[in-house]
């Protein structure tokens, strides 16, 4: 069993409020998470999906190996792009934002 080595703040868009049973959310829903050494975006998202299964197909790709194309992931103030976003390592004090991708014109 791994012990906690830090804490991150996960901030979810209010668009996810009904899925995680939050009533009257502000613009971002903060969730503090303990992390262990070697924690990644993927491990945090899989943990989130285990708690809220309906988030599964919204935040992870079908085989759950990387982040879904349906969300943007911002780590601190940097938009994560490219392959293997799920492998991005997290550190104590990080802020991880999950935002739905909006399309249209």
VOMAR-42124 format. One record per atom (N, C-alpha, C, CB): atom name; x, y, z; residue number from 1. Coordinates in steps of 0.05 Angstrom, whole numbers, plus 5000, padded with zeros to 4 digits. Glycine has a CB too. Layout:
<torkols>
+------+------+------+------+-----+
! atom !    X !    Y !    Z !   n !
+------+------+------+------+-----+
!   CA !    X !    Y !    Z ! NUM !
...
+------+------+------+------+-----+
</torkols>
This chain:
<torkols>
+------+------+------+------+-----+
! atom !    X !    Y !    Z !   n !
+------+------+------+------+-----+
!    N ! 5017 ! 4976 ! 5000 !   1 !
!   CA ! 5000 ! 5000 ! 5000 !   1 !
!    C ! 5017 ! 5025 ! 5000 !   1 !
!   CB ! 4981 ! 5000 ! 5024 !   1 !
!    N ! 5012 ! 5043 ! 4981 !   2 !
!   CA ! 5028 ! 5068 ! 4980 !   2 !
!    C ! 5017 ! 5088 ! 4999 !   2 !
!   CB ! 5027 ! 5079 ! 4951 !   2 !
!    N ! 5035 ! 5104 ! 5011 !   3 !
!   CA ! 5026 ! 5124 ! 5030 !   3 !
!    C ! 5026 ! 5151 ! 5015 !   3 !
!   CB ! 5045 ! 5126 ! 5054 !   3 !
!    N ! 5009 ! 5169 ! 5025 !   4 !
!   CA ! 5006 ! 5195 ! 5013 !   4 !
!    C ! 5032 ! 5210 ! 5015 !   4 !
!   CB ! 4982 ! 5211 ! 5025 !   4 !
!    N ! 5040 ! 5224 ! 4994 !   5 !
!   CA ! 5064 ! 5240 ! 4994 !   5 !
!    C ! 5057 ! 5269 ! 4988 !   5 !
!   CB ! 5085 ! 5229 ! 4975 !   5 !
!    N ! 5032 ! 5275 ! 4983 !   6 !
!   CA ! 5025 ! 5303 ! 4977 !   6 !
!    C ! 4996 ! 5305 ! 4971 !   6 !
!   CB ! 5041 ! 5313 ! 4953 !   6 !
!    N ! 4988 ! 5329 ! 4963 !   7 !
!   CA ! 4960 ! 5335 ! 4957 !   7 !
!    C ! 4959 ! 5352 ! 4932 !   7 !
!   CB ! 4946 ! 5349 ! 4981 !   7 !
!    N ! 4939 ! 5346 ! 4915 !   8 !
!   CA ! 4934 ! 5363 ! 4892 !   8 !
!    C ! 4905 ! 5373 ! 4895 !   8 !
!   CB ! 4938 ! 5348 ! 4865 !   8 !
!    N ! 4899 ! 5393 ! 4880 !   9 !
!   CA ! 4871 ! 5402 ! 4878 !   9 !
!    C ! 4862 ! 5397 ! 4849 !   9 !
!   CB ! 4868 ! 5432 ! 4886 !   9 !
!    N ! 4841 ! 5382 ! 4847 !  10 !
!   CA ! 4828 ! 5376 ! 4822 !  10 !
!    C ! 4805 ! 5395 ! 4819 !  10 !
!   CB ! 4819 ! 5346 ! 4819 !  10 !
!    N ! 4803 ! 5410 ! 4797 !  11 !
!   CA ! 4781 ! 5428 ! 4793 !  11 !
!    C ! 4766 ! 5420 ! 4768 !  11 !
!   CB ! 4791 ! 5458 ! 4790 !  11 !
!    N ! 4740 ! 5413 ! 4773 !  12 !
!   CA ! 4723 ! 5403 ! 4751 !  12 !
!    C ! 4705 ! 5426 ! 4742 !  12 !
!   CB ! 4707 ! 5379 ! 4760 !  12 !
!    N ! 4700 ! 5427 ! 4716 !  13 !
!   CA ! 4681 ! 5446 ! 4705 !  13 !
!    C ! 4653 ! 5440 ! 4717 !  13 !
!   CB ! 4680 ! 5444 ! 4674 !  13 !
!    N ! 4637 ! 5461 ! 4721 !  14 !
!   CA ! 4610 ! 5457 ! 4731 !  14 !
!    C ! 4593 ! 5439 ! 4712 !  14 !
!   CB ! 4596 ! 5484 ! 4735 !  14 !
!    N ! 4603 ! 5436 ! 4687 !  15 !
!   CA ! 4589 ! 5418 ! 4668 !  15 !
!    C ! 4587 ! 5389 ! 4679 !  15 !
!   CB ! 4602 ! 5419 ! 4641 !  15 !
!    N ! 4605 ! 5382 ! 4697 !  16 !
!   CA ! 4606 ! 5355 ! 4708 !  16 !
!    C ! 4590 ! 5353 ! 4734 !  16 !
!   CB ! 4634 ! 5347 ! 4713 !  16 !
!    N ! 4577 ! 5374 ! 4743 !  17 !
!   CA ! 4564 ! 5375 ! 4769 !  17 !
!    C ! 4543 ! 5353 ! 4773 !  17 !
!   CB ! 4551 ! 5402 ! 4773 !  17 !
!    N ! 4526 ! 5349 ! 4754 !  18 !
!   CA ! 4505 ! 5329 ! 4758 !  18 !
!    C ! 4516 ! 5301 ! 4760 !  18 !
!   CB ! 4484 ! 5331 ! 4736 !  18 !
!    N ! 4538 ! 5296 ! 4746 !  19 !
!   CA ! 4551 ! 5270 ! 4746 !  19 !
!    C ! 4563 ! 5264 ! 4774 !  19 !
!   CB ! 4573 ! 5268 ! 4725 !  19 !
!    N ! 4574 ! 5284 ! 4787 !  20 !
!   CA ! 4587 ! 5279 ! 4813 !  20 !
!    C ! 4569 ! 5289 ! 4836 !  20 !
!   CB ! 4614 ! 5293 ! 4814 !  20 !
!    N ! 4544 ! 5293 ! 4830 !  21 !
!   CA ! 4523 ! 5300 ! 4851 !  21 !
!    C ! 4530 ! 5325 ! 4867 !  21 !
!   CB ! 4521 ! 5277 ! 4870 !  21 !
!    N ! 4537 ! 5346 ! 4852 !  22 !
!   CA ! 4542 ! 5372 ! 4865 !  22 !
!    C ! 4518 ! 5390 ! 4858 !  22 !
!   CB ! 4569 ! 5385 ! 4857 !  22 !
!    N ! 4505 ! 5401 ! 4878 !  23 !
!   CA ! 4483 ! 5419 ! 4873 !  23 !
!    C ! 4492 ! 5448 ! 4872 !  23 !
!   CB ! 4461 ! 5415 ! 4896 !  23 !
!    N ! 4482 ! 5463 ! 4854 !  24 !
!   CA ! 4488 ! 5492 ! 4851 !  24 !
!    C ! 4518 ! 5498 ! 4852 !  24 !
!   CB ! 4475 ! 5507 ! 4874 !  24 !
!    N ! 4533 ! 5487 ! 4833 !  25 !
!   CA ! 4562 ! 5490 ! 4833 !  25 !
!    C ! 4570 ! 5518 ! 4825 !  25 !
!   CB ! 4575 ! 5470 ! 4814 !  25 !
!    N ! 4594 ! 5526 ! 4834 !  26 !
!   CA ! 4606 ! 5550 ! 4824 !  26 !
!    C ! 4618 ! 5543 ! 4796 !  26 !
!   CB ! 4628 ! 5562 ! 4843 !  26 !
!    N ! 4633 ! 5561 ! 4785 !  27 !
!   CA ! 4643 ! 5555 ! 4758 !  27 !
!    C ! 4663 ! 5531 ! 4758 !  27 !
!   CB ! 4658 ! 5579 ! 4747 !  27 !
!    N ! 4678 ! 5527 ! 4779 !  28 !
!   CA ! 4696 ! 5504 ! 4781 !  28 !
!    C ! 4691 ! 5490 ! 4808 !  28 !
!   CB ! 4725 ! 5513 ! 4778 !  28 !
!    N ! 4690 ! 5464 ! 4807 !  29 !
!   CA ! 4685 ! 5448 ! 4831 !  29 !
!    C ! 4712 ! 5437 ! 4841 !  29 !
!   CB ! 4665 ! 5424 ! 4825 !  29 !
!    N ! 4721 ! 5446 ! 4865 !  30 !
!   CA ! 4747 ! 5437 ! 4875 !  30 !
!    C ! 4744 ! 5410 ! 4890 !  30 !
!   CB ! 4759 ! 5458 ! 4894 !  30 !
!    N ! 4763 ! 5393 ! 4884 !  31 !
!   CA ! 4765 ! 5367 ! 4898 !  31 !
!    C ! 4794 ! 5363 ! 4906 !  31 !
!   CB ! 4754 ! 5343 ! 4880 !  31 !
!    N ! 4799 ! 5362 ! 4932 !  32 !
!   CA ! 4827 ! 5357 ! 4942 !  32 !
!    C ! 4832 ! 5327 ! 4941 !  32 !
!   CB ! 4831 ! 5369 ! 4970 !  32 !
!    N ! 4855 ! 5319 ! 4931 !  33 !
!   CA ! 4862 ! 5291 ! 4929 !  33 !
!    C ! 4890 ! 5287 ! 4941 !  33 !
!   CB ! 4861 ! 5281 ! 4900 !  33 !
!    N ! 4893 ! 5266 ! 4957 !  34 !
!   CA ! 4919 ! 5257 ! 4966 !  34 !
!    C ! 4932 ! 5242 ! 4943 !  34 !
!   CB ! 4917 ! 5239 ! 4992 !  34 !
!    N ! 4958 ! 5246 ! 4939 !  35 !
!   CA ! 4972 ! 5231 ! 4918 !  35 !
!    C ! 4997 ! 5217 ! 4931 !  35 !
!   CB ! 4981 ! 5250 ! 4895 !  35 !
!    N ! 5005 ! 5196 ! 4917 !  36 !
!   CA ! 5029 ! 5182 ! 4926 !  36 !
!    C ! 5051 ! 5187 ! 4905 !  36 !
!   CB ! 5024 ! 5151 ! 4929 !  36 !
!    N ! 5075 ! 5180 ! 4912 !  37 !
!   CA ! 5098 ! 5184 ! 4894 !  37 !
!    C ! 5092 ! 5170 ! 4868 !  37 !
!   CB ! 5123 ! 5173 ! 4906 !  37 !
!    N ! 5098 ! 5184 ! 4846 !  38 !
!   CA ! 5094 ! 5172 ! 4819 !  38 !
!    C ! 5066 ! 5176 ! 4809 !  38 !
!   CB ! 5100 ! 5143 ! 4820 !  38 !
!    N ! 5049 ! 5191 ! 4823 !  39 !
!   CA ! 5021 ! 5196 ! 4814 !  39 !
!    C ! 5022 ! 5211 ! 4787 !  39 !
!   CB ! 5005 ! 5212 ! 4835 !  39 !
!    N ! 5003 ! 5203 ! 4770 !  40 !
!   CA ! 5001 ! 5216 ! 4744 !  40 !
!    C ! 4973 ! 5225 ! 4739 !  40 !
!   CB ! 5010 ! 5196 ! 4722 !  40 !
!    N ! 4969 ! 5241 ! 4718 !  41 !
!   CA ! 4942 ! 5249 ! 4710 !  41 !
!    C ! 4925 ! 5224 ! 4707 !  41 !
!   CB ! 4943 ! 5265 ! 4683 !  41 !
!    N ! 4935 ! 5203 ! 4694 !  42 !
!   CA ! 4920 ! 5179 ! 4690 !  42 !
!    C ! 4911 ! 5165 ! 4716 !  42 !
!   CB ! 4936 ! 5160 ! 4674 !  42 !
!    N ! 4929 ! 5164 ! 4736 !  43 !
!   CA ! 4921 ! 5151 ! 4761 !  43 !
!    C ! 4900 ! 5167 ! 4775 !  43 !
!   CB ! 4946 ! 5147 ! 4779 !  43 !
!    N ! 4902 ! 5193 ! 4775 !  44 !
!   CA ! 4882 ! 5210 ! 4787 !  44 !
!    C ! 4855 ! 5207 ! 4773 !  44 !
!   CB ! 4891 ! 5239 ! 4788 !  44 !
!    N ! 4855 ! 5207 ! 4746 !  45 !
!   CA ! 4830 ! 5204 ! 4731 !  45 !
!    C ! 4817 ! 5177 ! 4736 !  45 !
!   CB ! 4835 ! 5209 ! 4701 !  45 !
!    N ! 4833 ! 5156 ! 4736 !  46 !
!   CA ! 4822 ! 5129 ! 4741 !  46 !
!    C ! 4810 ! 5127 ! 4769 !  46 !
!   CB ! 4844 ! 5107 ! 4737 !  46 !
!    N ! 4823 ! 5140 ! 4788 !  47 !
!   CA ! 4812 ! 5141 ! 4815 !  47 !
!    C ! 4785 ! 5156 ! 4816 !  47 !
!   CB ! 4832 ! 5154 ! 4835 !  47 !
!    N ! 4784 ! 5178 ! 4801 !  48 !
!   CA ! 4760 ! 5194 ! 4799 !  48 !
!    C ! 4737 ! 5178 ! 4786 !  48 !
!   CB ! 4765 ! 5220 ! 4783 !  48 !
!    N ! 4744 ! 5163 ! 4765 !  49 !
!   CA ! 4724 ! 5147 ! 4751 !  49 !
!    C ! 4715 ! 5124 ! 4769 !  49 !
!   CB ! 4736 ! 5136 ! 4725 !  49 !
!    N ! 4732 ! 5113 ! 4786 !  50 !
!   CA ! 4723 ! 5092 ! 4803 !  50 !
!    C ! 4703 ! 5102 ! 4824 !  50 !
!   CB ! 4747 ! 5080 ! 4818 !  50 !
!    N ! 4705 ! 5127 ! 4831 !  51 !
!   CA ! 4686 ! 5139 ! 4849 !  51 !
!    C ! 4660 ! 5149 ! 4835 !  51 !
!   CB ! 4699 ! 5163 ! 4864 !  51 !
!    N ! 4664 ! 5158 ! 4810 !  52 !
!   CA ! 4641 ! 5168 ! 4794 !  52 !
!    C ! 4642 ! 5155 ! 4767 !  52 !
!   CB ! 4643 ! 5200 ! 4791 !  52 !
!    N ! 4632 ! 5130 ! 4764 !  53 !
!   CA ! 4635 ! 5115 ! 4739 !  53 !
!    C ! 4624 ! 5129 ! 4714 !  53 !
!   CB ! 4621 ! 5089 ! 4742 !  53 !
!    N ! 4603 ! 5146 ! 4718 !  54 !
!   CA ! 4592 ! 5160 ! 4695 !  54 !
!    C ! 4612 ! 5180 ! 4682 !  54 !
!   CB ! 4567 ! 5175 ! 4703 !  54 !
!    N ! 4633 ! 5186 ! 4695 !  55 !
!   CA ! 4654 ! 5204 ! 4684 !  55 !
!    C ! 4672 ! 5188 ! 4664 !  55 !
!   CB ! 4671 ! 5216 ! 4706 !  55 !
!    N ! 4671 ! 5162 ! 4666 !  56 !
!   CA ! 4690 ! 5145 ! 4651 !  56 !
!    C ! 4694 ! 5153 ! 4622 !  56 !
!   CB ! 4680 ! 5118 ! 4652 !  56 !
!    N ! 4672 ! 5152 ! 4606 !  57 !
!   CA ! 4676 ! 5157 ! 4577 !  57 !
!    C ! 4680 ! 5187 ! 4571 !  57 !
!   CB ! 4652 ! 5147 ! 4562 !  57 !
!    N ! 4675 ! 5204 ! 4591 !  58 !
!   CA ! 4679 ! 5233 ! 4587 !  58 !
!    C ! 4708 ! 5240 ! 4591 !  58 !
!   CB ! 4662 ! 5249 ! 4605 !  58 !
!    N ! 4722 ! 5227 ! 4610 !  59 !
!   CA ! 4749 ! 5236 ! 4616 !  59 !
!    C ! 4771 ! 5217 ! 4607 !  59 !
!   CB ! 4751 ! 5239 ! 4646 !  59 !
!    N ! 4764 ! 5192 ! 4601 !  60 !
!   CA ! 4784 ! 5173 ! 4591 !  60 !
!    C ! 4776 ! 5162 ! 4564 !  60 !
!   CB ! 4788 ! 5150 ! 4611 !  60 !
!    N ! 4796 ! 5155 ! 4547 !  61 !
!   CA ! 4790 ! 5143 ! 4522 !  61 !
!    C ! 4778 ! 5115 ! 4526 !  61 !
!   CB ! 4815 ! 5141 ! 4504 !  61 !
!    N ! 4767 ! 5102 ! 4506 !  62 !
!   CA ! 4753 ! 5076 ! 4510 !  62 !
!    C ! 4769 ! 5054 ! 4524 !  62 !
!   CB ! 4744 ! 5065 ! 4484 !  62 !
!    N ! 4795 ! 5053 ! 4519 !  63 !
!   CA ! 4811 ! 5032 ! 4532 !  63 !
!    C ! 4824 ! 5042 ! 4558 !  63 !
!   CB ! 4833 ! 5021 ! 4513 !  63 !
!    N ! 4817 ! 5066 ! 4566 !  64 !
!   CA ! 4826 ! 5078 ! 4591 !  64 !
!    C ! 4857 ! 5080 ! 4594 !  64 !
!   CB ! 4816 ! 5063 ! 4614 !  64 !
!    N ! 4870 ! 5084 ! 4570 !  65 !
!   CA ! 4899 ! 5087 ! 4571 !  65 !
!    C ! 4908 ! 5116 ! 4569 !  65 !
!   CB ! 4911 ! 5071 ! 4548 !  65 !
!    N ! 4890 ! 5134 ! 4561 !  66 !
!   CA ! 4896 ! 5162 ! 4559 !  66 !
!    C ! 4871 ! 5179 ! 4563 !  66 !
!   CB ! 4910 ! 5169 ! 4532 !  66 !
!    N ! 4875 ! 5205 ! 4563 !  67 !
!   CA ! 4853 ! 5224 ! 4567 !  67 !
!    C ! 4836 ! 5225 ! 4543 !  67 !
!   CB ! 4864 ! 5251 ! 4574 !  67 !
!    N ! 4810 ! 5227 ! 4547 !  68 !
!   CA ! 4791 ! 5229 ! 4525 !  68 !
!    C ! 4795 ! 5255 ! 4510 !  68 !
!   CB ! 4762 ! 5228 ! 4535 !  68 !
!    N ! 4788 ! 5255 ! 4484 !  69 !
!   CA ! 4789 ! 5279 ! 4468 !  69 !
!    C ! 4766 ! 5298 ! 4475 !  69 !
!   CB ! 4788 ! 5272 ! 4438 !  69 !
!    N ! 4748 ! 5289 ! 4492 !  70 !
!   CA ! 4725 ! 5305 ! 4500 !  70 !
!    C ! 4730 ! 5325 ! 4522 !  70 !
!   CB ! 4702 ! 5287 ! 4509 !  70 !
!    N ! 4755 ! 5324 ! 4534 !  71 !
!   CA ! 4762 ! 5344 ! 4554 !  71 !
!    C ! 4789 ! 5356 ! 4549 !  71 !
!   CB ! 4762 ! 5330 ! 4582 !  71 !
!    N ! 4793 ! 5380 ! 4560 !  72 !
!   CA ! 4819 ! 5392 ! 4561 !  72 !
!    C ! 4829 ! 5389 ! 4590 !  72 !
!   CB ! 4818 ! 5423 ! 4553 !  72 !
!    N ! 4855 ! 5384 ! 4592 !  73 !
!   CA ! 4868 ! 5381 ! 4618 !  73 !
!    C ! 4889 ! 5403 ! 4621 !  73 !
!   CB ! 4881 ! 5352 ! 4622 !  73 !
!    N ! 4886 ! 5419 ! 4642 !  74 !
!   CA ! 4904 ! 5440 ! 4648 !  74 !
!    C ! 4918 ! 5434 ! 4674 !  74 !
!   CB ! 4890 ! 5468 ! 4649 !  74 !
!    N ! 4945 ! 5433 ! 4673 !  75 !
!   CA ! 4961 ! 5428 ! 4697 !  75 !
!    C ! 4973 ! 5454 ! 4705 !  75 !
!   CB ! 4983 ! 5406 ! 4692 !  75 !
!    N ! 4965 ! 5464 ! 4728 !  76 !
!   CA ! 4973 ! 5491 ! 4738 !  76 !
!    C ! 4963 ! 5511 ! 4717 !  76 !
!   CB ! 5004 ! 5493 ! 4743 !  76 !
!    N ! 4980 ! 5522 ! 4701 !  77 !
!   CA ! 4970 ! 5541 ! 4681 !  77 !
!    C ! 4977 ! 5532 ! 4652 !  77 !
!   CB ! 4982 ! 5569 ! 4686 !  77 !
!    N ! 4984 ! 5507 ! 4649 !  78 !
!   CA ! 4992 ! 5496 ! 4623 !  78 !
!    C ! 4972 ! 5476 ! 4612 !  78 !
!   CB ! 5020 ! 5483 ! 4625 !  78 !
!    N ! 4962 ! 5482 ! 4588 !  79 !
!   CA ! 4944 ! 5463 ! 4574 !  79 !
!    C ! 4961 ! 5440 ! 4565 !  79 !
!   CB ! 4929 ! 5477 ! 4551 !  79 !
!    N ! 4954 ! 5415 ! 4574 !  80 !
!   CA ! 4969 ! 5392 ! 4566 !  80 !
!    C ! 4959 ! 5383 ! 4538 !  80 !
!   CB ! 4966 ! 5369 ! 4586 !  80 !
!    N ! 4978 ! 5378 ! 4520 !  81 !
!   CA ! 4971 ! 5370 ! 4493 !  81 !
!    C ! 4988 ! 5346 ! 4485 !  81 !
!   CB ! 4976 ! 5393 ! 4473 !  81 !
!    N ! 4979 ! 5332 ! 4464 !  82 !
!   CA ! 4995 ! 5310 ! 4453 !  82 !
!    C ! 4987 ! 5283 ! 4463 !  82 !
!   CB ! 5024 ! 5315 ! 4458 !  82 !
!    N ! 5004 ! 5264 ! 4457 !  83 !
!   CA ! 4999 ! 5237 ! 4466 !  83 !
!    C ! 5008 ! 5233 ! 4495 !  83 !
!   CB ! 5014 ! 5217 ! 4447 !  83 !
!    N ! 4996 ! 5214 ! 4508 !  84 !
!   CA ! 5003 ! 5206 ! 4535 !  84 !
!    C ! 5000 ! 5228 ! 4556 !  84 !
!   CB ! 5031 ! 5196 ! 4535 !  84 !
!    N ! 4979 ! 5243 ! 4554 !  85 !
!   CA ! 4973 ! 5263 ! 4575 !  85 !
!    C ! 4970 ! 5248 ! 4602 !  85 !
!   CB ! 4947 ! 5279 ! 4569 !  85 !
!    N ! 4958 ! 5224 ! 4601 !  86 !
!   CA ! 4954 ! 5208 ! 4625 !  86 !
!    C ! 4980 ! 5202 ! 4640 !  86 !
!   CB ! 4940 ! 5182 ! 4618 !  86 !
!    N ! 5002 ! 5202 ! 4626 !  87 !
!   CA ! 5028 ! 5196 ! 4638 !  87 !
!    C ! 5042 ! 5219 ! 4651 !  87 !
!   CB ! 5046 ! 5184 ! 4617 !  87 !
!    N ! 5030 ! 5243 ! 4649 !  88 !
!   CA ! 5042 ! 5267 ! 4661 !  88 !
!    C ! 5043 ! 5264 ! 4691 !  88 !
!   CB ! 5026 ! 5292 ! 4653 !  88 !
!    N ! 5066 ! 5267 ! 4703 !  89 !
!   CA ! 5070 ! 5264 ! 4731 !  89 !
!    C ! 5059 ! 5288 ! 4747 !  89 !
!   CB ! 5100 ! 5259 ! 4738 !  89 !
!    N ! 5048 ! 5282 ! 4770 !  90 !
!   CA ! 5037 ! 5303 ! 4787 !  90 !
!    C ! 5055 ! 5306 ! 4812 !  90 !
!   CB ! 5008 ! 5297 ! 4795 !  90 !
!    N ! 5054 ! 5330 ! 4824 !  91 !
!   CA ! 5071 ! 5336 ! 4847 !  91 !
!    C ! 5054 ! 5350 ! 4868 !  91 !
!   CB ! 5095 ! 5353 ! 4840 !  91 !
!    N ! 5063 ! 5349 ! 4893 !  92 !
!   CA ! 5049 ! 5362 ! 4915 !  92 !
!    C ! 5044 ! 5391 ! 4908 !  92 !
!   CB ! 5066 ! 5360 ! 4941 !  92 !
!    N ! 5019 ! 5400 ! 4912 !  93 !
!   CA ! 5011 ! 5427 ! 4907 !  93 !
!    C ! 5000 ! 5433 ! 4879 !  93 !
!   CB ! 5034 ! 5445 ! 4913 !  93 !
!    N ! 5002 ! 5414 ! 4861 !  94 !
!   CA ! 4992 ! 5418 ! 4834 !  94 !
!    C ! 4962 ! 5423 ! 4834 !  94 !
!   CB ! 4999 ! 5394 ! 4816 !  94 !
!    N ! 4953 ! 5438 ! 4814 !  95 !
!   CA ! 4925 ! 5443 ! 4808 !  95 !
!    C ! 4919 ! 5431 ! 4781 !  95 !
!   CB ! 4917 ! 5473 ! 4810 !  95 !
!    N ! 4900 ! 5413 ! 4780 !  96 !
!   CA ! 4893 ! 5399 ! 4755 !  96 !
!    C ! 4864 ! 5406 ! 4748 !  96 !
!   CB ! 4896 ! 5368 ! 4758 !  96 !
!    N ! 4860 ! 5419 ! 4725 !  97 !
!   CA ! 4834 ! 5428 ! 4716 !  97 !
!    C ! 4823 ! 5409 ! 4694 !  97 !
!   CB ! 4835 ! 5456 ! 4705 !  97 !
!    N ! 4798 ! 5400 ! 4696 !  98 !
!   CA ! 4785 ! 5384 ! 4675 !  98 !
!    C ! 4762 ! 5401 ! 4664 !  98 !
!   CB ! 4774 ! 5357 ! 4686 !  98 !
!    N ! 4764 ! 5407 ! 4638 !  99 !
!   CA ! 4745 ! 5425 ! 4625 !  99 !
!    C ! 4735 ! 5411 ! 4600 !  99 !
!   CB ! 4758 ! 5452 ! 4618 !  99 !
!    N ! 4709 ! 5412 ! 4595 ! 100 !
!   CA ! 4699 ! 5400 ! 4570 ! 100 !
!    C ! 4708 ! 5416 ! 4546 ! 100 !
!   CB ! 4668 ! 5398 ! 4571 ! 100 !
!    N ! 4713 ! 5402 ! 4524 ! 101 !
!   CA ! 4720 ! 5415 ! 4499 ! 101 !
!    C ! 4694 ! 5426 ! 4487 ! 101 !
!   CB ! 4735 ! 5396 ! 4480 ! 101 !
!    N ! 4694 ! 5451 ! 4481 ! 102 !
!   CA ! 4671 ! 5463 ! 4468 ! 102 !
!    C ! 4677 ! 5467 ! 4439 ! 102 !
!   CB ! 4664 ! 5490 ! 4482 ! 102 !
!    N ! 4657 ! 5460 ! 4423 ! 103 !
!   CA ! 4659 ! 5464 ! 4394 ! 103 !
!    C ! 4637 ! 5481 ! 4384 ! 103 !
!   CB ! 4659 ! 5437 ! 4379 ! 103 !
!    N ! 4640 ! 5492 ! 4362 ! 104 !
!   CA ! 4619 ! 5508 ! 4350 ! 104 !
!    C ! 4630 ! 5533 ! 4337 ! 104 !
!   CB ! 4599 ! 5516 ! 4372 ! 104 !
!    N ! 4613 ! 5550 ! 4329 ! 105 !
!   CA ! 4624 ! 5574 ! 4316 ! 105 !
!    C ! 4604 ! 5596 ! 4315 ! 105 !
!   CB ! 4633 ! 5567 ! 4289 ! 105 !
+------+------+------+------+-----+
</torkols>
